[in-house]
Amino acid sequence: MAQKGVQLDQETFSCSICLDPLKDPVTIPCGHSYCMNCIKTHWDEEEEKELHSCPQCKQTFTPRPVLVKSSMLADVVEELKKTGLQAAPADHCYAGPEDVSCDFCTGRKLKAFKSCLVCLVSSCEKHLQPHYDVAPLKKHKLVDPSNKLQENICSRHDEVMKMFCRTDQLCICYLCSVVSAAAKRTERQRELEVSRLNIQKRIQDREKDVKLLQQEEENINLSADKAVEDSRKIFTELMEERSSDVKQQVRSQQRTEVSRVKELQEKLEQEITELKRNDAELQQLSHTEDHNQFLHNYPSLSPLSESTVSSSINIRPLSYFKDMTEAVSEVRDELQDVLRDKWTNVSLTKVDVLLPQPEPKTRAGFLRYSRDITLDPNTVNTFLLLSDGNRKATFTSQQQLYSIHPDRFTDNYQVLSRESLTGRCYWEVEWRGTVYVAVAYKNISRTKLLGVSGFGENDKSWRFDCNNNSYNFQYNKVQTPVSGPWSSRVGVYLDHRAGILSFYSVSETMTLLHRVQTTFTQPLYAGLRLYSSAGHSAELCKLK
């Protein structure tokens, strides 16, 4: 007990700022004592506030009190030091940085002995005593000191969480489980307002969409009307120009024929006049009664001259220009045949609907856009043999005798199609070995001297790699592994305007292997590239 009393004295004569025995002690007007240097430093920091306070009781002083050393306290502290009795080690009674401190202690705090889960405070032995003496506090749950008591407080209702929600697997307070009708109405009212705002925003968005579609409809109608009018003008101008040519030819031939007829008519009329004159002279002579006069005048009559006009003139009623009419009819028939053959392609590739077109789902749907594609002999590498009407390319170890051409690939075993691809197109490739199915711009390099020429190794080509083990897609040297069912036939779908390039595994069903979404800036050409091994081949299939 004597030791405990000394400890209390030691605490009494310690500075609450530095927690050491008082050095040059001073007592300020509120009665608390501090080391002179500690309280001076504390007040120096408060100088800007023009108010000076006690670190313990927070009482303020104006003006700043004059500090005077307390001789009596100084003597007492010196006497305590001479006794050689020191307070118990701080680690055993006072709270350190890692300890739970007593919430009730003032000044230097003691270590907490227990924490209360009801009061949510931690107490030293002295301040814990009411939990042992007061009946209501005896029911509180005491646990080992804890710094996490606030985790037991509901952040929403500031109440102790004594309940556990099985649905959410969370601890809750009693207010979380039970709310008043008014509170619930307020909560639901907020939710209702949020729902209304969402609905109103969606209504506004849909109204905007409706206006956009109305504008789209108007644009479609205007575009269609313009296309019809432009087409009418084109056909009218075409027909009028051709009709004018025919008209000029007919009129020219008409003038020639009419001139000929009039010339013959004038000759015939002159001949008729001459014949009538002769007939009149003969008639007059025949009525001469004097025989001598008749015989005298008869030799003077001019003999009948030969006619200068053919005696047989053929009349061809309504058939003078029959040949011209037949020729025009023949041109009309040929034009109709051309339009009939080309109109399907015009309908599919030129007269596109303004709204986006969905990608087909079935092979029959893809075949609507099938294109008849052949390989261009001017681009084929000399180690590739073209066959089957320039549809099939096969690698061969023997160079082919192709003519020199600037479009020919010299460093890679590849070839481009003769036909350019725009609009929506579909084609299929039957492959064997290792084959790269590709599309490329026409200005792709043809030799390494002028740039990277391999399909998929630049920004001018896209390639899909096929072999017996795996698929890969490559663009601008970036490879993407592709998984999917193996098939010896690959379908390629291109929607040039939409920037879609898709590769399909073709068997009994169509299985999408890879799709590219980009922007194409030039017409594309189908490409094939073969691995340098005998027997590797690829063929553009006939789909019609």
Disulfide bonds with the S-S distance in Angstrom:
none
